[in-house]
Amino acid sequence: MRIRSTNGLERLHGEIKRRTRAIGAFPDRASALRLITAVALQTTTIWRDRIYLDMSLLDDHYAAAA
């Protein structure tokens, strides 16, 4: 059994590690940096679209109470 973390940075690091291991060897530093940047941008767009707490519900509640 494997312990999984919910920490976002650890998940990003794990995804980068998984992708770089799949490639094996990079021809130069710039190509590795391009892959890491692409993974980070993809992860950022996924996280940006998630809404963990909808604050508009609180606004509606306070407006109704006033």
mmCIF file as Biopython writes it, N, C-alpha, C and O atoms, coordinates in Angstrom:
data_model
#
loop_
_atom_site.group_PDB
_atom_site.id
_atom_site.type_symbol
_atom_site.label_atom_id
_atom_site.label_alt_id
_atom_site.label_comp_id
_atom_site.label_asym_id
_atom_site.label_entity_id
_atom_site.label_seq_id
_atom_site.pdbx_PDB_ins_code
_atom_site.Cartn_x
_atom_site.Cartn_y
_atom_site.Cartn_z
_atom_site.occupancy
_atom_site.B_iso_or_equiv
_atom_site.auth_seq_id
_atom_site.auth_asym_id
_atom_site.pdbx_PDB_model_num
ATOM 1   N N  . MET A ? 1  ? 0.848   -1.176 0.000   1.0 0.0 1  A 1 
ATOM 2   C CA . MET A ? 1  ? 0.000   0.000  0.000   1.0 0.0 1  A 1 
ATOM 3   C C  . MET A ? 1  ? 0.893   1.238  0.000   1.0 0.0 1  A 1 
ATOM 4   O O  . MET A ? 1  ? 1.966   1.251  0.603   1.0 0.0 1  A 1 
ATOM 5   N N  . ARG A ? 2  ? 0.433   2.260  -0.679  1.0 0.0 2  A 1 
ATOM 6   C CA . ARG A ? 2  ? 1.211   3.476  -0.820  1.0 0.0 2  A 1 
ATOM 7   C C  . ARG A ? 2  ? 0.495   4.652  -0.183  1.0 0.0 2  A 1 
ATOM 8   O O  . ARG A ? 2  ? -0.716  4.806  -0.344  1.0 0.0 2  A 1 
ATOM 9   N N  . ILE A ? 3  ? 1.228   5.476  0.533   1.0 0.0 3  A 1 
ATOM 10  C CA . ILE A ? 3  ? 0.652   6.669  1.149   1.0 0.0 3  A 1 
ATOM 11  C C  . ILE A ? 3  ? 0.657   7.791  0.120   1.0 0.0 3  A 1 
ATOM 12  O O  . ILE A ? 3  ? 1.692   8.090  -0.475  1.0 0.0 3  A 1 
ATOM 13  N N  . ARG A ? 4  ? -0.481  8.399  -0.084  1.0 0.0 4  A 1 
ATOM 14  C CA . ARG A ? 4  ? -0.591  9.510  -1.029  1.0 0.0 4  A 1 
ATOM 15  C C  . ARG A ? 4  ? -0.760  10.804 -0.254  1.0 0.0 4  A 1 
ATOM 16  O O  . ARG A ? 4  ? -1.438  10.847 0.772   1.0 0.0 4  A 1 
ATOM 17  N N  . SER A ? 5  ? -0.142  11.845 -0.753  1.0 0.0 5  A 1 
ATOM 18  C CA . SER A ? 5  ? -0.191  13.146 -0.097  1.0 0.0 5  A 1 
ATOM 19  C C  . SER A ? 5  ? -1.229  14.038 -0.770  1.0 0.0 5  A 1 
ATOM 20  O O  . SER A ? 5  ? -1.487  13.917 -1.967  1.0 0.0 5  A 1 
ATOM 21  N N  . THR A ? 6  ? -1.809  14.920 0.003   1.0 0.0 6  A 1 
ATOM 22  C CA . THR A ? 6  ? -2.749  15.890 -0.558  1.0 0.0 6  A 1 
ATOM 23  C C  . THR A ? 6  ? -2.085  17.241 -0.755  1.0 0.0 6  A 1 
ATOM 24  O O  . THR A ? 6  ? -2.730  18.185 -1.212  1.0 0.0 6  A 1 
ATOM 25  N N  . ASN A ? 7  ? -0.824  17.347 -0.424  1.0 0.0 7  A 1 
ATOM 26  C CA . ASN A ? 7  ? -0.111  18.600 -0.580  1.0 0.0 7  A 1 
ATOM 27  C C  . ASN A ? 7  ? 0.106   18.872 -2.067  1.0 0.0 7  A 1 
ATOM 28  O O  . ASN A ? 7  ? 0.650   18.034 -2.786  1.0 0.0 7  A 1 
ATOM 29  N N  . GLY A ? 8  ? -0.321  20.039 -2.517  1.0 0.0 8  A 1 
ATOM 30  C CA . GLY A ? 8  ? -0.230  20.382 -3.937  1.0 0.0 8  A 1 
ATOM 31  C C  . GLY A ? 8  ? 1.187   20.415 -4.481  1.0 0.0 8  A 1 
ATOM 32  O O  . GLY A ? 8  ? 1.435   19.965 -5.599  1.0 0.0 8  A 1 
ATOM 33  N N  . LEU A ? 9  ? 2.114   20.942 -3.702  1.0 0.0 9  A 1 
ATOM 34  C CA . LEU A ? 9  ? 3.497   20.998 -4.175  1.0 0.0 9  A 1 
ATOM 35  C C  . LEU A ? 9  ? 4.106   19.610 -4.305  1.0 0.0 9  A 1 
ATOM 36  O O  . LEU A ? 9  ? 4.856   19.340 -5.243  1.0 0.0 9  A 1 
ATOM 37  N N  . GLU A ? 10 ? 3.784   18.737 -3.369  1.0 0.0 10 A 1 
ATOM 38  C CA . GLU A ? 10 ? 4.295   17.371 -3.459  1.0 0.0 10 A 1 
ATOM 39  C C  . GLU A ? 10 ? 3.705   16.642 -4.663  1.0 0.0 10 A 1 
ATOM 40  O O  . GLU A ? 10 ? 4.388   15.848 -5.309  1.0 0.0 10 A 1 
ATOM 41  N N  . ARG A ? 11 ? 2.454   16.910 -4.960  1.0 0.0 11 A 1 
ATOM 42  C CA . ARG A ? 11 ? 1.831   16.296 -6.130  1.0 0.0 11 A 1 
ATOM 43  C C  . ARG A ? 11 ? 2.469   16.807 -7.418  1.0 0.0 11 A 1 
ATOM 44  O O  . ARG A ? 11 ? 2.694   16.039 -8.353  1.0 0.0 11 A 1 
ATOM 45  N N  . LEU A ? 12 ? 2.757   18.099 -7.461  1.0 0.0 12 A 1 
ATOM 46  C CA . LEU A ? 12 ? 3.424   18.667 -8.635  1.0 0.0 12 A 1 
ATOM 47  C C  . LEU A ? 12 ? 4.811   18.050 -8.800  1.0 0.0 12 A 1 
ATOM 48  O O  . LEU A ? 12 ? 5.205   17.681 -9.907  1.0 0.0 12 A 1 
ATOM 49  N N  . HIS A ? 13 ? 5.538   17.941 -7.713  1.0 0.0 13 A 1 
ATOM 50  C CA . HIS A ? 13 ? 6.876   17.343 -7.764  1.0 0.0 13 A 1 
ATOM 51  C C  . HIS A ? 13 ? 6.793   15.892 -8.236  1.0 0.0 13 A 1 
ATOM 52  O O  . HIS A ? 13 ? 7.615   15.457 -9.042  1.0 0.0 13 A 1 
ATOM 53  N N  . GLY A ? 14 ? 5.821   15.153 -7.748  1.0 0.0 14 A 1 
ATOM 54  C CA . GLY A ? 14 ? 5.652   13.760 -8.168  1.0 0.0 14 A 1 
ATOM 55  C C  . GLY A ? 14 ? 5.328   13.623 -9.649  1.0 0.0 14 A 1 
ATOM 56  O O  . GLY A ? 14 ? 5.817   12.715 -10.322 1.0 0.0 14 A 1 
ATOM 57  N N  . GLU A ? 15 ? 4.500   14.533 -10.146 1.0 0.0 15 A 1 
ATOM 58  C CA . GLU A ? 15 ? 4.137   14.502 -11.573 1.0 0.0 15 A 1 
ATOM 59  C C  . GLU A ? 15 ? 5.345   14.828 -12.445 1.0 0.0 15 A 1 
ATOM 60  O O  . GLU A ? 15 ? 5.552   14.201 -13.484 1.0 0.0 15 A 1 
ATOM 61  N N  . ILE A ? 16 ? 6.135   15.800 -12.025 1.0 0.0 16 A 1 
ATOM 62  C CA . ILE A ? 16 ? 7.350   16.132 -12.768 1.0 0.0 16 A 1 
ATOM 63  C C  . ILE A ? 16 ? 8.311   14.958 -12.760 1.0 0.0 16 A 1 
ATOM 64  O O  . ILE A ? 16 ? 8.908   14.630 -13.786 1.0 0.0 16 A 1 
ATOM 65  N N  . LYS A ? 17 ? 8.459   14.330 -11.615 1.0 0.0 17 A 1 
ATOM 66  C CA . LYS A ? 17 ? 9.358   13.179 -11.502 1.0 0.0 17 A 1 
ATOM 67  C C  . LYS A ? 17 ? 8.885   12.029 -12.400 1.0 0.0 17 A 1 
ATOM 68  O O  . LYS A ? 17 ? 9.692   11.370 -13.056 1.0 0.0 17 A 1 
ATOM 69  N N  . ARG A ? 18 ? 7.571   11.799 -12.419 1.0 0.0 18 A 1 
ATOM 70  C CA . ARG A ? 18 ? 7.017   10.721 -13.244 1.0 0.0 18 A 1 
ATOM 71  C C  . ARG A ? 18 ? 7.270   10.983 -14.725 1.0 0.0 18 A 1 
ATOM 72  O O  . ARG A ? 18 ? 7.654   10.076 -15.464 1.0 0.0 18 A 1 
ATOM 73  N N  . ARG A ? 19 ? 7.055   12.232 -15.158 1.0 0.0 19 A 1 
ATOM 74  C CA . ARG A ? 19 ? 7.236   12.560 -16.570 1.0 0.0 19 A 1 
ATOM 75  C C  . ARG A ? 19 ? 8.701   12.520 -16.999 1.0 0.0 19 A 1 
ATOM 76  O O  . ARG A ? 19 ? 9.018   12.057 -18.095 1.0 0.0 19 A 1 
ATOM 77  N N  . THR A ? 20 ? 9.603   13.011 -16.123 1.0 0.0 20 A 1 
ATOM 78  C CA . THR A ? 20 ? 11.016  13.000 -16.491 1.0 0.0 20 A 1 
ATOM 79  C C  . THR A ? 20 ? 11.585  11.591 -16.510 1.0 0.0 20 A 1 
ATOM 80  O O  . THR A ? 20 ? 12.465  11.289 -17.318 1.0 0.0 20 A 1 
ATOM 81  N N  . ARG A ? 21 ? 11.099  10.732 -15.638 1.0 0.0 21 A 1 
ATOM 82  C CA . ARG A ? 21 ? 11.565  9.338  -15.662 1.0 0.0 21 A 1 
ATOM 83  C C  . ARG A ? 21 ? 11.093  8.620  -16.923 1.0 0.0 21 A 1 
ATOM 84  O O  . ARG A ? 21 ? 11.791  7.745  -17.436 1.0 0.0 21 A 1 
ATOM 85  N N  . ALA A ? 22 ? 9.929   8.978  -17.418 1.0 0.0 22 A 1 
ATOM 86  C CA . ALA A ? 22 ? 9.410   8.351  -18.634 1.0 0.0 22 A 1 
ATOM 87  C C  . ALA A ? 22 ? 10.271  8.719  -19.841 1.0 0.0 22 A 1 
ATOM 88  O O  . ALA A ? 22 ? 10.442  7.909  -20.753 1.0 0.0 22 A 1 
ATOM 89  N N  . ILE A ? 23 ? 10.809  9.933  -19.850 1.0 0.0 23 A 1 
ATOM 90  C CA . ILE A ? 23 ? 11.664  10.373 -20.955 1.0 0.0 23 A 1 
ATOM 91  C C  . ILE A ? 23 ? 13.026  9.689  -20.870 1.0 0.0 23 A 1 
ATOM 92  O O  . ILE A ? 23 ? 13.569  9.244  -21.882 1.0 0.0 23 A 1 
ATOM 93  N N  . GLY A ? 24 ? 13.566  9.609  -19.676 1.0 0.0 24 A 1 
ATOM 94  C CA . GLY A ? 24 ? 14.881  8.995  -19.498 1.0 0.0 24 A 1 
ATOM 95  C C  . GLY A ? 24 ? 15.979  10.027 -19.513 1.0 0.0 24 A 1 
ATOM 96  O O  . GLY A ? 24 ? 16.295  10.601 -18.471 1.0 0.0 24 A 1 
ATOM 97  N N  . ALA A ? 25 ? 16.570  10.278 -20.664 1.0 0.0 25 A 1 
ATOM 98  C CA . ALA A ? 25 ? 17.671  11.243 -20.770 1.0 0.0 25 A 1 
ATOM 99  C C  . ALA A ? 25 ? 17.258  12.379 -21.696 1.0 0.0 25 A 1 
ATOM 100 O O  . ALA A ? 25 ? 16.680  12.151 -22.759 1.0 0.0 25 A 1 
ATOM 101 N N  . PHE A ? 26 ? 17.558  13.591 -21.284 1.0 0.0 26 A 1 
ATOM 102 C CA . PHE A ? 26 ? 17.252  14.771 -22.087 1.0 0.0 26 A 1 
ATOM 103 C C  . PHE A ? 26 ? 18.488  15.192 -22.866 1.0 0.0 26 A 1 
ATOM 104 O O  . PHE A ? 26 ? 19.603  15.046 -22.365 1.0 0.0 26 A 1 
ATOM 105 N N  . PRO A ? 27 ? 18.319  15.711 -24.083 1.0 0.0 27 A 1 
ATOM 106 C CA . PRO A ? 27 ? 19.486  16.140 -24.863 1.0 0.0 27 A 1 
ATOM 107 C C  . PRO A ? 27 ? 20.206  17.342 -24.255 1.0 0.0 27 A 1 
ATOM 108 O O  . PRO A ? 27 ? 21.425  17.468 -24.374 1.0 0.0 27 A 1 
ATOM 109 N N  . ASP A ? 28 ? 19.448  18.223 -23.606 1.0 0.0 28 A 1 
ATOM 110 C CA . ASP A ? 28 ? 20.076  19.378 -22.963 1.0 0.0 28 A 1 
ATOM 111 C C  . ASP A ? 28 ? 19.178  19.891 -21.844 1.0 0.0 28 A 1 
ATOM 112 O O  . ASP A ? 28 ? 18.052  19.425 -21.667 1.0 0.0 28 A 1 
ATOM 113 N N  . ARG A ? 29 ? 19.690  20.848 -21.104 1.0 0.0 29 A 1 
ATOM 114 C CA . ARG A ? 29 ? 18.973  21.399 -19.954 1.0 0.0 29 A 1 
ATOM 115 C C  . ARG A ? 29 ? 17.686  22.115 -20.379 1.0 0.0 29 A 1 
ATOM 116 O O  . ARG A ? 29 ? 16.674  22.049 -19.682 1.0 0.0 29 A 1 
ATOM 117 N N  . ALA A ? 30 ? 17.734  22.789 -21.511 1.0 0.0 30 A 1 
ATOM 118 C CA . ALA A ? 30 ? 16.574  23.556 -21.983 1.0 0.0 30 A 1 
ATOM 119 C C  . ALA A ? 30 ? 15.383  22.651 -22.278 1.0 0.0 30 A 1 
ATOM 120 O O  . ALA A ? 30 ? 14.245  23.031 -22.004 1.0 0.0 30 A 1 
ATOM 121 N N  . SER A ? 31 ? 15.618  21.476 -22.823 1.0 0.0 31 A 1 
ATOM 122 C CA . SER A ? 31 ? 14.506  20.573 -23.120 1.0 0.0 31 A 1 
ATOM 123 C C  . SER A ? 31 ? 13.872  20.049 -21.829 1.0 0.0 31 A 1 
ATOM 124 O O  . SER A ? 31 ? 12.655  19.878 -21.762 1.0 0.0 31 A 1 
ATOM 125 N N  . ALA A ? 32 ? 14.679  19.800 -20.821 1.0 0.0 32 A 1 
ATOM 126 C CA . ALA A ? 32 ? 14.128  19.377 -19.525 1.0 0.0 32 A 1 
ATOM 127 C C  . ALA A ? 32 ? 13.314  20.505 -18.910 1.0 0.0 32 A 1 
ATOM 128 O O  . ALA A ? 32 ? 12.244  20.269 -18.348 1.0 0.0 32 A 1 
ATOM 129 N N  . LEU A ? 33 ? 13.810  21.711 -19.014 1.0 0.0 33 A 1 
ATOM 130 C CA . LEU A ? 33 ? 13.093  22.864 -18.474 1.0 0.0 33 A 1 
ATOM 131 C C  . LEU A ? 33 ? 11.771  23.094 -19.198 1.0 0.0 33 A 1 
ATOM 132 O O  . LEU A ? 33 ? 10.784  23.476 -18.568 1.0 0.0 33 A 1 
ATOM 133 N N  . ARG A ? 34 ? 11.734  22.869 -20.511 1.0 0.0 34 A 1 
ATOM 134 C CA . ARG A ? 34 ? 10.482  23.001 -21.267 1.0 0.0 34 A 1 
ATOM 135 C C  . ARG A ? 34 ? 9.443   21.993 -20.782 1.0 0.0 34 A 1 
ATOM 136 O O  . ARG A ? 34 ? 8.269   22.334 -20.635 1.0 0.0 34 A 1 
ATOM 137 N N  . LEU A ? 35 ? 9.867   20.758 -20.533 1.0 0.0 35 A 1 
ATOM 138 C CA . LEU A ? 35 ? 8.926   19.744 -20.047 1.0 0.0 35 A 1 
ATOM 139 C C  . LEU A ? 35 ? 8.406   20.112 -18.669 1.0 0.0 35 A 1 
ATOM 140 O O  . LEU A ? 35 ? 7.206   20.012 -18.415 1.0 0.0 35 A 1 
ATOM 141 N N  . ILE A ? 36 ? 9.288   20.533 -17.778 1.0 0.0 36 A 1 
ATOM 142 C CA . ILE A ? 36 ? 8.886   20.902 -16.419 1.0 0.0 36 A 1 
ATOM 143 C C  . ILE A ? 36 ? 7.935   22.091 -16.446 1.0 0.0 36 A 1 
ATOM 144 O O  . ILE A ? 36 ? 6.955   22.121 -15.701 1.0 0.0 36 A 1 
ATOM 145 N N  . THR A ? 37 ? 8.219   23.071 -17.299 1.0 0.0 37 A 1 
ATOM 146 C CA . THR A ? 37 ? 7.345   24.235 -17.418 1.0 0.0 37 A 1 
ATOM 147 C C  . THR A ? 37 ? 5.975   23.844 -17.949 1.0 0.0 37 A 1 
ATOM 148 O O  . THR A ? 37 ? 4.962   24.354 -17.469 1.0 0.0 37 A 1 
ATOM 149 N N  . ALA A ? 38 ? 5.925   22.959 -18.920 1.0 0.0 38 A 1 
ATOM 150 C CA . ALA A ? 38 ? 4.643   22.511 -19.474 1.0 0.0 38 A 1 
ATOM 151 C C  . ALA A ? 38 ? 3.818   21.777 -18.420 1.0 0.0 38 A 1 
ATOM 152 O O  . ALA A ? 38 ? 2.606   21.973 -18.335 1.0 0.0 38 A 1 
ATOM 153 N N  . VAL A ? 39 ? 4.458   20.940 -17.624 1.0 0.0 39 A 1 
ATOM 154 C CA . VAL A ? 39 ? 3.746   20.215 -16.564 1.0 0.0 39 A 1 
ATOM 155 C C  . VAL A ? 39 ? 3.225   21.199 -15.522 1.0 0.0 39 A 1 
ATOM 156 O O  . VAL A ? 39 ? 2.090   21.073 -15.064 1.0 0.0 39 A 1 
ATOM 157 N N  . ALA A ? 40 ? 4.046   22.178 -15.146 1.0 0.0 40 A 1 
ATOM 158 C CA . ALA A ? 40 ? 3.625   23.162 -14.147 1.0 0.0 40 A 1 
ATOM 159 C C  . ALA A ? 40 ? 2.455   24.004 -14.658 1.0 0.0 40 A 1 
ATOM 160 O O  . ALA A ? 40 ? 1.519   24.278 -13.908 1.0 0.0 40 A 1 
ATOM 161 N N  . LEU A ? 41 ? 2.500   24.413 -15.916 1.0 0.0 41 A 1 
ATOM 162 C CA . LEU A ? 41 ? 1.399   25.200 -16.479 1.0 0.0 41 A 1 
ATOM 163 C C  . LEU A ? 41 ? 0.114   24.386 -16.573 1.0 0.0 41 A 1 
ATOM 164 O O  . LEU A ? 41 ? -0.972  24.900 -16.305 1.0 0.0 41 A 1 
ATOM 165 N N  . GLN A ? 42 ? 0.237   23.131 -16.951 1.0 0.0 42 A 1 
ATOM 166 C CA . GLN A ? 42 ? -0.941  22.267 -17.032 1.0 0.0 42 A 1 
ATOM 167 C C  . GLN A ? 42 ? -1.564  22.077 -15.654 1.0 0.0 42 A 1 
ATOM 168 O O  . GLN A ? 42 ? -2.785  22.134 -15.509 1.0 0.0 42 A 1 
ATOM 169 N N  . THR A ? 43 ? -0.743  21.855 -14.662 1.0 0.0 43 A 1 
ATOM 170 C CA . THR A ? 43 ? -1.236  21.673 -13.296 1.0 0.0 43 A 1 
ATOM 171 C C  . THR A ? 43 ? -1.867  22.950 -12.771 1.0 0.0 43 A 1 
ATOM 172 O O  . THR A ? 43 ? -2.880  22.899 -12.074 1.0 0.0 43 A 1 
ATOM 173 N N  . THR A ? 44 ? -1.283  24.094 -13.096 1.0 0.0 44 A 1 
ATOM 174 C CA . THR A ? 44 ? -1.825  25.369 -12.649 1.0 0.0 44 A 1 
ATOM 175 C C  . THR A ? 44 ? -3.213  25.612 -13.233 1.0 0.0 44 A 1 
ATOM 176 O O  . THR A ? 44 ? -4.097  26.100 -12.529 1.0 0.0 44 A 1 
ATOM 177 N N  . THR A ? 45 ? -3.418  25.282 -14.499 1.0 0.0 45 A 1 
ATOM 178 C CA . THR A ? 45 ? -4.745  25.480 -15.091 1.0 0.0 45 A 1 
ATOM 179 C C  . THR A ? 45 ? -5.772  24.557 -14.456 1.0 0.0 45 A 1 
ATOM 180 O O  . THR A ? 45 ? -6.932  24.940 -14.303 1.0 0.0 45 A 1 
ATOM 181 N N  . ILE A ? 46 ? -5.375  23.372 -14.092 1.0 0.0 46 A 1 
ATOM 182 C CA . ILE A ? 46 ? -6.304  22.448 -13.421 1.0 0.0 46 A 1 
ATOM 183 C C  . ILE A ? 46 ? -6.678  22.988 -12.045 1.0 0.0 46 A 1 
ATOM 184 O O  . ILE A ? 46 ? -7.854  22.987 -11.680 1.0 0.0 46 A 1 
ATOM 185 N N  . TRP A ? 47 ? -5.692  23.449 -11.279 1.0 0.0 47 A 1 
ATOM 186 C CA . TRP A ? 47 ? -5.959  23.971 -9.938  1.0 0.0 47 A 1 
ATOM 187 C C  . TRP A ? 47 ? -6.775  25.249 -9.987  1.0 0.0 47 A 1 
ATOM 188 O O  . TRP A ? 47 ? -7.609  25.486 -9.112  1.0 0.0 47 A 1 
ATOM 189 N N  . ARG A ? 48 ? -6.545  26.082 -11.007 1.0 0.0 48 A 1 
ATOM 190 C CA . ARG A ? 48 ? -7.265  27.352 -11.104 1.0 0.0 48 A 1 
ATOM 191 C C  . ARG A ? 48 ? -8.756  27.126 -11.329 1.0 0.0 48 A 1 
ATOM 192 O O  . ARG A ? 48 ? -9.575  27.915 -10.859 1.0 0.0 48 A 1 
ATOM 193 N N  . ASP A ? 49 ? -9.117  26.072 -12.032 1.0 0.0 49 A 1 
ATOM 194 C CA . ASP A ? 49 ? -10.516 25.817 -12.352 1.0 0.0 49 A 1 
ATOM 195 C C  . ASP A ? 49 ? -11.300 25.203 -11.199 1.0 0.0 49 A 1 
ATOM 196 O O  . ASP A ? 49 ? -12.530 25.186 -11.227 1.0 0.0 49 A 1 
ATOM 197 N N  . ARG A ? 50 ? -10.609 24.705 -10.198 1.0 0.0 50 A 1 
ATOM 198 C CA . ARG A ? 50 ? -11.289 24.096 -9.050  1.0 0.0 50 A 1 
ATOM 199 C C  . ARG A ? 50 ? -11.718 25.165 -8.051  1.0 0.0 50 A 1 
ATOM 200 O O  . ARG A ? 50 ? -10.983 26.116 -7.786  1.0 0.0 50 A 1 
ATOM 201 N N  . ILE A ? 51 ? -12.904 24.997 -7.508  1.0 0.0 51 A 1 
ATOM 202 C CA . ILE A ? 51 ? -13.398 25.906 -6.483  1.0 0.0 51 A 1 
ATOM 203 C C  . ILE A ? 51 ? -13.612 25.078 -5.223  1.0 0.0 51 A 1 
ATOM 204 O O  . ILE A ? 51 ? -14.496 24.224 -5.167  1.0 0.0 51 A 1 
ATOM 205 N N  . TYR A ? 52 ? -12.792 25.344 -4.216  1.0 0.0 52 A 1 
ATOM 206 C CA . TYR A ? 52 ? -12.876 24.579 -2.985  1.0 0.0 52 A 1 
ATOM 207 C C  . TYR A ? 52 ? -13.857 25.183 -1.993  1.0 0.0 52 A 1 
ATOM 208 O O  . TYR A ? 52 ? -14.462 24.466 -1.196  1.0 0.0 52 A 1 
ATOM 209 N N  . LEU A ? 53 ? -14.017 26.496 -2.040  1.0 0.0 53 A 1 
ATOM 210 C CA . LEU A ? 53 ? -14.914 27.167 -1.118  1.0 0.0 53 A 1 
ATOM 211 C C  . LEU A ? 53 ? -15.636 28.265 -1.883  1.0 0.0 53 A 1 
ATOM 212 O O  . LEU A ? 53 ? -14.999 29.177 -2.410  1.0 0.0 53 A 1 
ATOM 213 N N  . ASP A ? 54 ? -16.942 28.186 -1.949  1.0 0.0 54 A 1 
ATOM 214 C CA . ASP A ? 54 ? -17.735 29.161 -2.682  1.0 0.0 54 A 1 
ATOM 215 C C  . ASP A ? 54 ? -18.152 30.282 -1.730  1.0 0.0 54 A 1 
ATOM 216 O O  . ASP A ? 54 ? -19.086 30.126 -0.944  1.0 0.0 54 A 1 
ATOM 217 N N  . MET A ? 55 ? -17.460 31.397 -1.809  1.0 0.0 55 A 1 
ATOM 218 C CA . MET A ? 55 ? -17.719 32.516 -0.909  1.0 0.0 55 A 1 
ATOM 219 C C  . MET A ? 55 ? -19.008 33.259 -1.255  1.0 0.0 55 A 1 
ATOM 220 O O  . MET A ? 55 ? -19.499 34.031 -0.431  1.0 0.0 55 A 1 
ATOM 221 N N  . SER A ? 56 ? -19.569 33.050 -2.441  1.0 0.0 56 A 1 
ATOM 222 C CA . SER A ? 56 ? -20.805 33.733 -2.804  1.0 0.0 56 A 1 
ATOM 223 C C  . SER A ? 56 ? -21.964 33.294 -1.909  1.0 0.0 56 A 1 
ATOM 224 O O  . SER A ? 56 ? -22.912 34.056 -1.719  1.0 0.0 56 A 1 
ATOM 225 N N  . LEU A ? 57 ? -21.907 32.102 -1.365  1.0 0.0 57 A 1 
ATOM 226 C CA . LEU A ? 57 ? -22.949 31.640 -0.440  1.0 0.0 57 A 1 
ATOM 227 C C  . LEU A ? 57 ? -22.961 32.500 0.816   1.0 0.0 57 A 1 
ATOM 228 O O  . LEU A ? 57 ? -24.033 32.786 1.350   1.0 0.0 57 A 1 
ATOM 229 N N  . LEU A ? 58 ? -21.813 32.911 1.291   1.0 0.0 58 A 1 
ATOM 230 C CA . LEU A ? 58 ? -21.756 33.788 2.451   1.0 0.0 58 A 1 
ATOM 231 C C  . LEU A ? 58 ? -22.277 35.167 2.125   1.0 0.0 58 A 1 
ATOM 232 O O  . LEU A ? 58 ? -22.962 35.776 2.947   1.0 0.0 58 A 1 
ATOM 233 N N  . ASP A ? 59 ? -21.967 35.680 0.932   1.0 0.0 59 A 1 
ATOM 234 C CA . ASP A ? 59 ? -22.475 36.990 0.526   1.0 0.0 59 A 1 
ATOM 235 C C  . ASP A ? 59 ? -24.002 36.993 0.501   1.0 0.0 59 A 1 
ATOM 236 O O  . ASP A ? 59 ? -24.634 37.937 0.975   1.0 0.0 59 A 1 
ATOM 237 N N  . ASP A ? 60 ? -24.594 35.925 -0.059  1.0 0.0 60 A 1 
ATOM 238 C CA . ASP A ? 60 ? -26.054 35.826 -0.112  1.0 0.0 60 A 1 
ATOM 239 C C  . ASP A ? 60 ? -26.657 35.765 1.293   1.0 0.0 60 A 1 
ATOM 240 O O  . ASP A ? 60 ? -27.707 36.353 1.552   1.0 0.0 60 A 1 
ATOM 241 N N  . HIS A ? 61 ? -25.991 35.055 2.185   1.0 0.0 61 A 1 
ATOM 242 C CA . HIS A ? 61 ? -26.492 34.913 3.552   1.0 0.0 61 A 1 
ATOM 243 C C  . HIS A ? 61 ? -26.477 36.251 4.270   1.0 0.0 61 A 1 
ATOM 244 O O  . HIS A ? 61 ? -27.455 36.616 4.923   1.0 0.0 61 A 1 
ATOM 245 N N  . TYR A ? 62 ? -25.362 36.996 4.155   1.0 0.0 62 A 1 
ATOM 246 C CA . TYR A ? 62 ? -25.263 38.278 4.831   1.0 0.0 62 A 1 
ATOM 247 C C  . TYR A ? 62 ? -26.185 39.327 4.217   1.0 0.0 62 A 1 
ATOM 248 O O  . TYR A ? 62 ? -26.671 40.209 4.924   1.0 0.0 62 A 1 
ATOM 249 N N  . ALA A ? 63 ? -26.430 39.245 2.914   1.0 0.0 63 A 1 
ATOM 250 C CA . ALA A ? 63 ? -27.340 40.186 2.262   1.0 0.0 63 A 1 
ATOM 251 C C  . ALA A ? 63 ? -28.789 39.945 2.726   1.0 0.0 63 A 1 
ATOM 252 O O  . ALA A ? 63 ? -29.558 40.889 2.905   1.0 0.0 63 A 1 
ATOM 253 N N  . ALA A ? 64 ? -29.137 38.685 2.914   1.0 0.0 64 A 1 
ATOM 254 C CA . ALA A ? 64 ? -30.491 38.354 3.363   1.0 0.0 64 A 1 
ATOM 255 C C  . ALA A ? 64 ? -30.704 38.765 4.830   1.0 0.0 64 A 1 
ATOM 256 O O  . ALA A ? 64 ? -31.813 39.127 5.222   1.0 0.0 64 A 1 
ATOM 257 N N  . ALA A ? 65 ? -29.641 38.706 5.628   1.0 0.0 65 A 1 
ATOM 258 C CA . ALA A ? 65 ? -29.736 39.048 7.045   1.0 0.0 65 A 1 
ATOM 259 C C  . ALA A ? 65 ? -29.830 40.550 7.267   1.0 0.0 65 A 1 
ATOM 260 O O  . ALA A ? 65 ? -30.329 40.985 8.305   1.0 0.0 65 A 1 
ATOM 261 N N  . ALA A ? 66 ? -29.368 41.341 6.328   1.0 0.0 66 A 1 
ATOM 262 C CA . ALA A ? 66 ? -29.340 42.809 6.511   1.0 0.0 66 A 1 
ATOM 263 C C  . ALA A ? 66 ? -30.657 43.458 6.256   1.0 0.0 66 A 1 
ATOM 264 O O  . ALA A ? 66 ? -30.777 44.678 6.373   1.0 0.0 66 A 1 
#
